[in-house]
Amino acid sequence: MPEHWIELTLHSPLLMLLAVLLAYLLPLPDSYHPLTFFRFFAQRLGQKVNPDPERSRQQQRLSGTLAIAVAILPWLFILVAFLQLSALPQVFEAILLYLLLDISSRRQRIVKLQQALQQQQLSLSRDLASLSLLRQTRPLSALGLSKAAIESLWLNFSQVWFTTLLWFLLFGIWPALVVRLLAILHQEWSTKLQHNRDFGVATAWLSDWLQKPGYWLCFFLICLRFRCRRSIQRYRQQTPSYFHRAQLACLAGVSASLNCRLGGPVLYNTDKVQRDKIGQAEPEPDHRTLKNALLMQQSLIWFSLVLLLAYTLLWWAAFFY
């Protein structure tokens, strides 16, 4: 056993595993979460930098590109400075990772939505769905709300959980932080809304490309944990564009595992967006399917924790022996 085993332990994946476990079991409430402040900051910055959607397309796109640096770089410099001053930098990085894996708020809203749908409270369900979805929720039926909630639950899960973990494992905390902040900017400056259609182009392009590995990792783990052959078959039945293959693969795995139909047209403000239909032969999802989607997510979280535990044990075995 090395003499300075405590110092070496701080460099091990043990803190990463602890951060991931706490992020799921003991999440920080939204009202105290730093990313909640960053979302508010992004909203205000977007209002300041993009006050007039009638400006020229080139001007809006330029301001949207520069806004990315204004939104991210100051916080990145501050956190790097804190890390340099920290006596335990690995602990500081573990705390940052814990804060980045904030899936609990979206999950809690979806749980409340599922309960409202189960009790046939359609008006309340639409109000709850509007907290998590950009699309128009008023025209949606109970089946439409269930489908939208499943898609939102799993796409957000891939973006926050798997994308963050993958970038952290491959490149460390700073790339993971940048990708996570970009995802928030993409949500707040979504090009699906008319006034952000040009302003949010740069953010959307960067965030979508950086999140693709997370979608594929989610699809791979769904195949590994649930129905591999059926998930691959469901994906092959689609004819996605190259840009949206990763998202479609993730939803194809979810559709195959839940035996439900996903995708289809979506209404944003007054704009109707046509999307690929996944599992057209399957029935429409309802509140029971949504509950199964939540249980499936929980199962995949524990499965990913088991894989991280195996990685940690292998690291310890290789390092100390």
N, C-alpha and C positions, 0 to 999 in steps of 0.2 A: 504494500500500500504506500503510495507517495506520501511524503511528509506533510505537504501543504494540501491535504485532501479537501479541506473546506474551500479553499480558493479554487481548486480544480472543479469542485462540485458546482460552483457558481457559473462555470463555463459550460456546464453540461446541459442536455435537453430537459433536465428535471424541472427547472424553473419554467420552461416553455409548457410542459405538461401541466404544471400547477396553474399557470395563467389560463390555459385553455379550459381546464376543469372549473376554475372559479368563474370564468366568463359565462359558463352555462349554468352552474349551480347557484352562484351569488352575483347576479348582474347588478350593475349600478343603475339606480332609477334614472329615468330621463331628466328629471328636474335637476339632478346633480351631475349629469354626464357632460364631460367637455365637448363631445361631438354634437350635443344639442346646441351649445353655444356656437360651434362652428357652422351648423346649419343656419342659425339665425344670422350669423355674420355673412354667410354666403347669400342669403336672401336680400339683406340690406345692400351688399356690394353690387348684386345684380341690378337692384333698383337704381343705384347711383350711376353705374357704368352704362346701363342700358335703359335710360329713361324714355326713349322715343323709338318705338319699333318701326317708325316710318322713315328712319334714316336709311342711307344707301346700304345695300347688302355688304359691300366690301368694308364699309366703316363698322358695321355691326360685328362682322367676323373678326376684324382686327381687334376691336375692343374686347370681344369674348376671349381671344387668344391671350391678350395681355392680362386680362382679369385672372387667368389661371395662376400666373406668377404672383400677382398681388395677393391672391387668396391663400396660397400655399407657402411661399418662400419665407415670409416673416415667422410663421409658426415653426417651420422647419429649423430655421436659424436659432430660435429660442430654445427649442428642445435639444438641439445638438449642443448648445452652450450648457444647458442643465446637465446633459450627459457627461460633458467634460469635467464638470465640477462635482459630479456624484462620486461618493466613495465606493459604491457598489453599482457599477454601470450595468451589469447583467440583470440585477434586480430592477433597475430603472427600465430597461428594455422589456422585461417581463410585464411590468405594470402597463407600459404602452401597449403591448400585445393584448393584455386583458381588456383595455379600453377599446381597442379596435374591433374586437369580436362581439359587437353589441347587437345580437339578433333578438334579444329578449323582448324589446319594445314592440317590434313588428309581430312577433309570435303571440304576445299577450293580446294585441288588438285582434288578431285572427281568431284566437280562442274565444274572445267575447263575441265576435261576429258569428262563429259557429254555434254558440249557445243561443244567440238571438234567432238565427235561422231555425234551430231545432224547436224553439218555442213559437215559430211562425210569426215573429215580430218583424215584418218586412220593412217598415219605415225605419225602425231602429237599426236594422241590418244595413240599410243603404247609408245611413249616417255614419255608422262604424266603418263601412267600406271606404267612404270618402276620405277617411283619415290616412289610409294606406295606399289608395289608388289615385292616379292622375286622371283616369278615364271618367266619363260621366256615369254616375251610379244610379241616378233616378230612373232611367228607363230599364234597368236590369231587373229581371225576375229573380226568384230564390235560386234557381238553377244557374242563372248567369252570375249571380253574386258568389256562389260556391266555386264556379270555374275561375272567376277572376281572383278570388282569394287563394286558391291553390297555386295559380300561376305566380302571383305576387309573393306568396310564402316561399316558393322554391327558387325563384330567380333571385330574390333578395338573400336567401340562404346561401346560394352559390357565390353571389357577389361578396358577401360579408365574411362568411365562414371559410369556404374552401379557397377563394382567391387570396384572402389575407394570409392564411396558413401556408399556402403554396409559395407566395412571394417571400414570406418570412423564412421558410425552410431553405429556399434556394439562394436568397440574396441578403437576408437580414431585415432588421426592423425598419430601416429608412425607406427602402423601396415599398415595403408593405404599407407604411404610413402614407406615402405619396399616392399609391393606388387607391387606398381607402378614402382619402380626402377627395381624390378625383371622382370617385363614385358618388360622393355626397354632392359635389358640384354638379355632376351630371343629373342627379335627381332634382336639384333646386333650379337648374337652368335647362330643364328638359326641352329638347327640340320638338317634342310632341305638342307643346303649347305654342300658339301662334306667335306670341311676342318674343319667344326665344328661338324661333326657327332658324335664324341666322346667327344670333349671338351665341348660342350654345353648341354650334357645330364642332368647334375645336375640342371642347370638353367631351362631347359625345364620342367623337372619333377616337380620342386617346383612351377614354375610359372603357369603351367597348373592346378595343383591341387588347388592353391590359387585363381585362376580365375573362377573356376567352379561355385561358388555361384553367381557370376555376370552374367554368361550366363543364369542360371536358373531364376534369377530375371528379366532379359531382356525378357525371354520367358513368364514369368508370367504376366509382364506388357503388352506385346503384346496381350496376351489372354484377359487381362482386358480391353484394349483400342480398340482392333480391332476384329479379328475373333477368338473367343475362341474355339468353337467346331471344326472348320476346322483346326486350328493350332494343336490341340491335335490329331486329326485324321491323319494329315500329319506326325506328329512325330511317331505315332504308326505304320505307314506304313513302317518305317525304321527298320533295324536290326543292330543298332550301337554297336560297342564294348563298354564295360563299361567305358573305358578311354575317349571316345569321345562323350558320350551321351549329355553332357551339351552343347558343341558347336553345335551338330546336332539339339538339341532342339531349340536353338536360330535361326538357319538358317531355320528350319522347320516352325517356326512362321513367319519369313520374307517371305518365299516362299508362304505360305498359304495366307498371307495378300496381296501380290503383284501378285498372280496368275501367277507365273513363275517357271521355272526349275532352280535349283541350284545344286552345287556339281559336281561330275564327276572327271575324271583324270586331273592331273596337272603336268606340266613339270618344274622341277627345275634343272637348268644347263642341264645335259644330263640324269638325272634320272626322270622317269615317275612314279608318285605316284597315286595309285588308291584310290579314295575316294567314299563315299556313294553318290548315286544320289538321289536328293530330288525333289519330284513332277515330276516324269517322264512323266506323262500324260499332264503336263502343257507346254505352248510354251516357247521357249528360250527367255530370256529377251533382250530388245534392249535399245536404249537411252531414250525412253519414260518410260520404266520400271525403269531405273536408276534414272530418275528425280522423279518418284513416291517414290523411296526408300529414296531419300533425303528429300522429303516432309514428308514421314512417320517418318523418324528420327526426324525431327523438331517437329512434332506433339507429339512424345513420350517424347522429352525433356520438352516440355511445360506441358505435363501430369505429368511427374515426379516432376516438379516445383510446380504444384498445390498440389500434395500429400505432398511435403515438407512444403508447406505453411499451409496445414491442420494440419500437425504434429506440426508446430510452434505455431499455434493458440491454439491447444489443450494443449501444454506445458504451454503457458501463462495462459490459463484458469485454469489449475490445480495448477499452482504455486502461482498465485496472489489471487485466490479465494478458 
